[in-house]
């Protein structure tokens, strides 16, 4: 190589090496790299040892379930990553990792971490919160499977007055979640599967989105009228709909979009005392309805009665064919009255209704017919007998087993017999049923 070209290459290599050692985005995703644990650790360690620790703005470490490393490696990497000026920090360790890395709170000193805006920890311990400095720039905090108590969490957020989003998942050491009114910018709160949690008390004045998954517990939002979107899920205990019908108005009286996902209901849904005057969209899902064969689907009308401005109602019903419970259906040709479902007044705003997982159960047919006579403004009615399997992926249907196909076809016959003739001509009516293609179902 001529001397002139060699000199240019040397200058370029030196500049490139300098820029790489100060590279601001350090993103390591074990799933994307498809490396074995040892190779992944060696690559990350090589990069972190050669980085100057200057200019890091984003650090992300995402691992797989087979990842395992000595804590000293993580200590060394984080020492380089958590430097003044960092804005986004993600440490995603595997959930089933027995190591349970103890995150060193001293790395979040005032000098190092005051610039962090996004902070995400997964599958580690965080008990040295007392060493954390003022995290005044924090906007989002996500803690998934993190060992942290309610006192430690409050200490972590004590100076995070810019916080907008708090996401807690599988944080089993938290028993009572209390959020101060000083979190004046907090607008979204997500709490999932914190199984020992006994109470949520949030005084932050601007929470507009609340998502909760867990047992039915006392929830207080400090009289906040800001909650517009809410999702409540209960996959461990039944009767979420009963809880919502009796407690929800005091929690979020001005909710506009509401998702209620219940395991199953042992008792019928009672009348709601009061009105959800701003509710526009309501979605209800029952995961295992066959565990409560006496449940009256027609009692769901109580939510419609309490929501005079509701525009869309979606009911999703999961019906596993292996479930032993059974909800009584109708015999084709049987006649029955709707006395229990007749409403004294009419609903003038409801325009769209979707029932996903429709089955030929008597009270489900009654509910549908009741809605047809009750919702004078109804424009669209969709009855899906396939539990959503009509949605295609890669131009193919999802496979259905023979029992599911047979149940769906019985539901179609019930719809044609008891519902189709009741649909007003002004309503666009659609029935989703299994197709006749043999590739779309798996014979037993």
Secondary structure per residue as TSV (DSSP state, phi and psi in degrees):
chain	resnum	aa	ss	phi	psi
A	1	X	-	360.0	131.0
A	2	X	-	-58.1	150.8
A	3	X	H	-57.8	-38.8
A	4	X	H	-64.7	-44.0
A	5	X	H	-65.7	-38.2
A	6	X	H	-64.1	-38.4
A	7	X	H	-65.7	-41.3
A	8	X	H	-63.9	-43.6
A	9	X	H	-62.1	-39.9
A	10	X	H	-64.6	-41.6
A	11	X	H	-64.6	-43.0
A	12	X	H	-64.7	-43.5
A	13	X	H	-63.4	-40.0
A	14	X	H	-64.7	-41.0
A	15	X	H	-66.6	-40.6
A	16	X	H	-65.6	-42.7
A	17	X	H	-62.6	-40.0
A	18	X	H	-65.2	-43.4
A	19	X	H	-67.7	-35.1
A	20	X	H	-67.8	-37.9
A	21	X	H	-69.7	-15.3
A	22	X	T	-115.2	19.4
A	23	X	-	-61.4	131.4
A	24	X	S	-81.7	-17.1
A	25	X	E	-116.9	109.7
A	26	X	E	-111.6	99.5
A	27	X	E	-121.5	114.8
A	28	X	E	-120.4	113.3
A	29	X	E	-120.8	106.6
A	30	X	H	-62.5	-32.4
A	31	X	H	-69.5	-39.0
A	32	X	H	-74.2	-38.0
A	33	X	H	-74.1	-22.7
A	34	X	T	56.1	42.6
A	35	X	-	-102.0	151.4
A	36	X	-	-70.7	160.2
A	37	X	H	-54.6	-47.0
A	38	X	H	-63.2	-45.6
A	39	X	H	-64.4	-39.7
A	40	X	H	-63.9	-45.9
A	41	X	H	-61.6	-43.6
A	42	X	H	-62.6	-41.2
A	43	X	H	-66.5	-46.9
A	44	X	H	-63.6	-42.8
A	45	X	H	-63.6	-39.9
A	46	X	H	-62.7	-44.0
A	47	X	H	-65.8	-45.9
A	48	X	H	-68.5	-33.6
A	49	X	H	-69.1	-29.2
A	50	X	H	-94.2	-4.6
A	51	X	S	-83.4	141.7
A	52	X	-	-74.7	-16.7
A	53	X	S	81.0	10.9
A	54	X	-	-110.3	132.8
A	55	X	S	86.6	8.4
A	56	X	-	-70.5	124.4
A	57	X	-	-110.1	-31.7
A	58	X	E	-133.0	128.5
A	59	X	E	-130.4	123.0
A	60	X	E	-133.9	127.0
A	61	X	E	-125.7	106.9
A	62	X	E	-113.3	128.7
A	63	X	-	-120.3	177.0
A	64	X	-	-107.9	175.8
A	65	X	T	-65.2	-24.6
A	66	X	T	-87.8	5.1
A	67	X	-	-76.7	134.7
A	68	X	-	-153.5	135.5
A	69	X	-	-151.5	153.5
A	70	X	-	-68.8	138.2
A	71	X	H	-54.6	-26.1
A	72	X	H	-62.9	-31.0
A	73	X	H	-65.5	-47.9
A	74	X	H	-62.3	-41.7
A	75	X	H	-56.8	-43.3
A	76	X	H	-67.8	-42.3
A	77	X	H	-65.7	-44.4
A	78	X	H	-69.3	-29.6
A	79	X	H	-60.6	-36.6
A	80	X	H	-78.4	-39.8
A	81	X	H	-73.5	-42.8
A	82	X	S	-85.4	81.8
A	83	X	-	-123.1	161.8
A	84	X	T	-53.6	131.3
A	85	X	T	105.7	-12.1
A	86	X	-	-66.8	138.6
A	87	X	-	-113.8	-31.5
A	88	X	E	-132.2	127.3
A	89	X	E	-133.7	126.5
A	90	X	E	-134.7	123.8
A	91	X	E	-123.9	101.8
A	92	X	E	-108.9	92.6
A	93	X	-	-92.0	157.6
A	94	X	-	-66.2	142.3
A	95	X	T	-63.5	-40.8
A	96	X	T	-92.0	26.6
A	97	X	-	-82.8	121.3
A	98	X	T	-73.7	-12.7
A	99	X	T	-65.3	-42.0
A	100	X	-	48.3	69.4
A	101	X	E	-56.0	132.7
A	102	X	E	-91.2	103.9
A	103	X	-	-65.2	125.4
A	104	X	-	-76.4	107.7
A	105	X	G	-62.3	-23.3
A	106	X	G	-63.1	-21.8
A	107	X	G	-70.5	-14.6
A	108	X	G	-101.9	42.7
A	109	X	-	-68.8	166.8
A	110	X	H	-58.1	-38.8
A	111	X	H	-70.2	-35.0
A	112	X	H	-85.9	-41.3
A	113	X	H	-114.9	6.5
A	114	X	T	-65.5	-16.7
A	115	X	T	-92.1	-7.9
A	116	X	-	-64.9	128.9
A	117	X	-	-107.5	-30.8
A	118	X	E	-126.9	123.2
A	119	X	E	-132.4	119.8
A	120	X	E	-134.9	120.3
A	121	X	E	-120.0	139.3
A	122	X	E	-133.3	130.8
A	123	X	E	59.1	60.6
A	124	X	E	-154.5	176.3
A	125	X	E	-100.9	147.7
A	126	X	-	-142.1	76.4
A	127	X	-	-110.2	3.7
A	128	X	-	-107.5	41.9
A	129	X	G	-65.6	-24.3
A	130	X	G	-61.4	-18.5
A	131	X	G	-92.1	-1.8
A	132	X	-	-76.9	138.9
A	133	X	-	-84.4	-160.8
A	134	X	-	-82.4	109.4
A	135	X	-	-93.4	66.6
A	136	X	T	-75.6	-14.3
A	137	X	T	-98.1	-3.8
A	138	X	-	-57.9	128.4
A	139	X	-	-114.8	-31.6
A	140	X	E	-134.2	130.8
A	141	X	E	-126.7	124.5
A	142	X	E	-125.6	118.7
A	143	X	E	-121.6	111.7
A	144	X	E	-118.4	119.0
A	145	X	E	56.0	50.5
A	146	X	E	-112.7	130.4
A	147	X	E	-78.8	97.5
A	148	X	-	-148.4	135.6
A	149	X	-	-87.1	169.4
A	150	X	H	-64.2	-35.4
A	151	X	H	-66.3	-40.7
A	152	X	H	-67.6	-37.6
A	153	X	H	-64.1	-44.6
A	154	X	H	-60.6	-37.9
A	155	X	H	-67.3	-40.0
A	156	X	H	-61.0	-38.9
A	157	X	T	-95.6	5.7
A	158	X	T	-60.8	-28.5
A	159	X	T	-118.1	15.9
A	160	X	-	-93.9	67.0
A	161	X	T	-75.8	-9.8
A	162	X	T	-94.0	1.7
A	163	X	-	-60.6	131.4
A	164	X	-	-114.8	-28.1
A	165	X	E	-139.5	124.7
A	166	X	E	-120.9	124.3
A	167	X	E	-126.7	114.9
A	168	X	E	-118.6	129.0
A	169	X	E	-142.7	129.4
A	170	X	S	55.4	36.5
A	171	X	-	-94.8	86.8
A	172	X	T	-74.8	-13.8
A	173	X	T	-86.0	-6.1
A	174	X	-	-90.6	121.7
A	175	X	S	-108.4	-30.8
A	176	X	E	-138.9	110.4
A	177	X	E	-93.2	113.4
A	178	X	E	-121.3	123.8
A	179	X	E	-118.4	128.8
A	180	X	-	-73.4	154.9
A	181	X	T	-68.4	-13.4
A	182	X	T	-70.9	-16.0
A	183	X	-	-79.3	67.2
A	184	X	T	-72.2	-14.1
A	185	X	T	-106.2	-0.6
A	186	X	-	-64.3	119.7
A	187	X	-	-121.5	-8.9
A	188	X	E	-138.3	131.0
A	189	X	E	-129.9	120.5
A	190	X	E	-119.4	124.5
A	191	X	E	-131.3	114.0
A	192	X	E	-125.5	128.1
A	193	X	-	52.9	37.5
A	194	X	-	-89.1	84.8
A	195	X	T	-66.5	-22.2
A	196	X	T	-92.5	0.0
A	197	X	-	-66.1	131.2
A	198	X	-	-114.4	-13.6
A	199	X	E	-165.0	144.6
A	200	X	E	-121.6	124.0
A	201	X	E	-129.9	103.8
A	202	X	E	-117.3	118.2
A	203	X	-	-101.9	2.9
A	204	X	-	-61.8	127.4
A	205	X	T	-78.9	-12.0
A	206	X	T	-119.8	21.7
A	207	X	-	-66.2	119.7
A	208	X	-	-114.0	-16.7
A	209	X	E	-128.6	124.7
A	210	X	E	-130.3	124.6
A	211	X	E	-123.0	129.7
A	212	X	E	-138.2	133.9
A	213	X	E	-131.5	116.5
A	214	X	S	161.5	-171.2
A	215	X	S	-67.3	159.9
A	216	X	-	-73.1	113.6
A	217	X	-	-128.6	163.8
A	218	X	E	-63.3	129.8
A	219	X	E	-126.7	126.5
A	220	X	E	-128.0	128.7
A	221	X	-	-108.1	23.3
A	222	X	T	64.1	31.2
A	223	X	T	73.5	15.8
A	224	X	-	-64.3	136.9
A	225	X	-	-105.7	13.1
A	226	X	-	-92.3	-16.9
A	227	X	-	-65.9	115.9
A	228	X	-	-108.1	-27.3
A	229	X	E	-129.9	130.7
A	230	X	E	-142.8	137.3
A	231	X	E	-130.1	126.6
A	232	X	E	-123.5	129.1
A	233	X	E	-129.1	135.4
A	234	X	E	-132.7	104.2
A	235	X	S	-107.7	5.2
A	236	X	S	-113.7	-31.5
A	237	X	S	-130.5	153.7
A	238	X	S	-84.8	-177.8
A	239	X	-	71.4	32.2
A	240	X	H	-65.3	-37.0
A	241	X	H	-65.8	-37.2
A	242	X	H	-63.8	-43.8
A	243	X	H	-60.2	-45.8
A	244	X	H	-64.3	-39.2
A	245	X	H	-69.1	-23.3
A	246	X	H	-103.8	-23.3
A	247	X	H	-116.2	-23.7
A	248	X	H	-66.1	-33.7
A	249	X	H	-62.2	-32.2
A	250	X	H	-78.1	-18.3
A	251	X	H	-89.1	-48.6
A	252	X	-	-140.9	75.8
A	253	X	T	-66.7	-22.1
A	254	X	T	-108.2	22.1
A	255	X	-	-61.8	141.4
A	256	X	S	-109.9	-31.0
A	257	X	E	-129.2	124.3
A	258	X	E	-133.5	127.7
A	259	X	E	-117.2	125.5
A	260	X	E	-124.4	112.8
A	261	X	E	-116.3	108.5
A	262	X	E	-111.0	146.0
A	263	X	S	-62.7	-57.0
A	264	X	-	-170.6	170.4
A	265	X	-	-119.9	122.4
A	266	X	S	-82.0	-23.0
A	267	X	S	-127.5	156.7
A	268	X	-	-67.4	155.2
A	269	X	-	-76.0	121.1
A	270	X	-	-77.0	169.8
A	271	X	-	-65.2	138.2
A	272	X	-	-79.1	128.8
A	273	X	S	-86.9	99.9
A	274	X	S	118.0	-173.6
A	275	X	-	-131.6	136.8
A	276	X	-	-88.3	86.8
A	277	X	T	-71.0	-18.4
A	278	X	T	-110.4	-0.6
A	279	X	-	-70.2	124.0
A	280	X	-	-111.8	-31.6
A	281	X	E	-131.0	127.2
A	282	X	E	-129.7	126.0
A	283	X	E	-126.9	126.8
A	284	X	E	-121.3	134.7
A	285	X	E	-131.6	133.3
A	286	X	E	-113.7	120.5
A	287	X	S	-77.0	-44.5
A	288	X	-	-133.5	69.8
A	289	X	G	-65.5	-23.4
A	290	X	G	-70.6	-6.9
A	291	X	G	-78.5	-9.4
A	292	X	-	-131.3	75.2
A	293	X	T	-63.3	-17.6
A	294	X	T	-93.1	2.9
A	295	X	-	-65.9	133.8
A	296	X	-	-97.3	106.8
A	297	X	G	-61.7	-24.3
A	298	X	G	-66.0	-21.1
A	299	X	G	-68.4	-13.9
A	300	X	G	-65.9	-16.7
A	301	X	H	-61.8	-20.3
A	302	X	H	-60.0	-34.5
A	303	X	H	-67.9	-36.9
A	304	X	H	-68.4	-40.2
A	305	X	H	-60.0	-36.1
A	306	X	T	-83.8	-1.4
A	307	X	-	-126.4	76.7
A	308	X	T	-65.8	-17.5
A	309	X	T	-107.7	13.2
A	310	X	-	-63.9	134.7
A	311	X	-	-110.2	-29.0
A	312	X	E	-138.5	132.8
A	313	X	E	-126.0	126.3
A	314	X	E	-123.8	127.1
A	315	X	E	-117.5	121.6
A	316	X	E	-115.9	128.3
A	317	X	E	-126.0	120.0
A	318	X	-	-89.5	130.7
A	319	X	-	-131.0	84.2
A	320	X	-	-64.6	132.0
A	321	X	T	-69.1	-19.2
A	322	X	T	-85.1	-7.0
A	323	X	-	-69.2	133.6
A	324	X	-	-78.7	-26.5
A	325	X	-	-66.8	161.6
A	326	X	-	-149.2	130.9
A	327	X	-	-95.4	126.6
A	328	X	-	-55.7	134.7
A	329	X	B	-104.4	-164.3
A	330	X	-	-112.1	152.6
A	331	X	-	-93.1	127.4
A	332	X	T	-57.1	128.1
A	333	X	T	101.8	-15.9
A	334	X	-	-68.5	141.2
A	335	X	-	-108.0	143.1
A	336	X	-	-150.5	155.9
A	337	X	-	-94.7	167.4
A	338	X	-	-114.7	32.2
A	339	X	G	-58.5	-37.0
A	340	X	G	-74.4	-11.5
A	341	X	G	-113.9	-3.5
A	342	X	-	-67.7	130.2
A	343	X	-	-100.8	144.8
A	344	X	S	-77.2	-18.0
A	345	X	S	-132.1	-179.7
A	346	X	-	-117.5	155.2
A	347	X	B	-99.4	123.2
A	348	X	S	-103.4	3.8
A	349	X	S	-121.1	-20.4
A	350	X	-	-66.3	122.1
A	351	X	-	-113.4	-32.6
A	352	X	E	-132.2	134.8
A	353	X	E	-133.2	130.9
A	354	X	E	-126.7	128.1
A	355	X	E	-117.5	112.7
A	356	X	E	-102.9	126.7
A	357	X	T	87.7	34.0
A	358	X	-	-64.1	134.5
A	359	X	-	-129.8	157.0
A	360	X	-	-78.0	47.9
A	361	X	B	-87.0	141.7
A	362	X	H	-57.7	-48.0
A	363	X	H	-72.3	-24.9
A	364	X	H	-72.0	-38.3
A	365	X	H	-65.4	-41.2
A	366	X	H	-61.5	-42.7
A	367	X	H	-59.1	-45.7
A	368	X	H	-64.4	-44.8
A	369	X	H	-67.0	-35.4
A	370	X	H	-63.0	-43.4
A	371	X	H	-62.5	-38.9
A	372	X	H	-61.4	-36.1
A	373	X	H	-90.1	-15.2
A	374	X	H	-95.9	-37.1
A	375	X	B	-95.2	95.5
A	376	X	T	-70.9	-18.2
A	377	X	T	-100.5	8.6
A	378	X	-	-60.4	132.8
A	379	X	-	-117.8	-29.7
A	380	X	E	-136.1	134.0
A	381	X	E	-134.7	120.8
A	382	X	E	-121.3	124.8
A	383	X	E	-114.8	114.2
A	384	X	E	-105.6	115.6
A	385	X	S	-91.8	1.7
A	386	X	S	-112.5	12.3
A	387	X	T	56.9	34.7
A	388	X	T	86.6	0.9
A	389	X	T	-73.4	-6.0
A	390	X	T	-67.1	-22.6
A	391	X	S	-67.9	131.7
A	392	X	-	-100.1	150.1
A	393	X	B	-131.1	125.7
A	394	X	T	55.2	40.6
A	395	X	T	63.8	18.7
A	396	X	B	-125.7	148.8
A	397	X	-	-76.9	151.6
A	398	X	-	-70.3	140.8
A	399	X	-	-70.9	141.9
A	400	X	E	-120.3	139.4
A	401	X	E	-77.0	166.7
A	402	X	H	-61.8	-40.7
A	403	X	H	-63.2	-40.3
A	404	X	H	-65.5	-41.0
A	405	X	H	-63.1	-43.4
A	406	X	H	-63.6	-42.0
A	407	X	H	-64.1	-40.3
A	408	X	H	-64.1	-38.7
A	409	X	H	-69.5	-34.8
A	410	X	H	-63.8	-39.0
A	411	X	H	-64.1	-38.6
A	412	X	H	-62.3	-42.6
A	413	X	H	-62.3	-42.4
A	414	X	H	-63.6	-39.0
A	415	X	H	-63.3	-46.1
A	416	X	H	-62.8	-33.7
A	417	X	H	-80.5	-43.8
A	418	X	H	-109.3	-17.7
A	419	X	T	-116.9	-43.6
A	420	X	G	-54.1	-41.7
A	421	X	G	-71.8	-13.1
A	422	X	G	-94.1	-5.2
A	423	X	S	-79.2	121.6
A	424	X	-	-63.5	152.2
A	425	X	T	-64.2	-17.6
A	426	X	T	-81.7	-7.4
A	427	X	S	-100.3	128.1
A	428	X	E	-79.6	113.1
A	429	X	E	-111.0	130.2
A	430	X	E	-137.3	133.1
A	431	X	E	-113.5	123.8
A	432	X	E	-100.6	122.0
A	433	X	-	-134.7	162.6
A	434	X	-	-60.7	141.8
A	435	X	-	-77.5	172.5
A	436	X	S	-90.8	2.1
A	437	X	-	-70.6	126.1
A	438	X	G	-65.7	-18.8
A	439	X	G	-78.4	-11.2
A	440	X	G	-91.0	-1.4
A	441	X	E	-144.1	153.4
A	442	X	E	-107.5	109.2
A	443	X	-	-66.8	143.0
A	444	X	-	-81.8	360.0
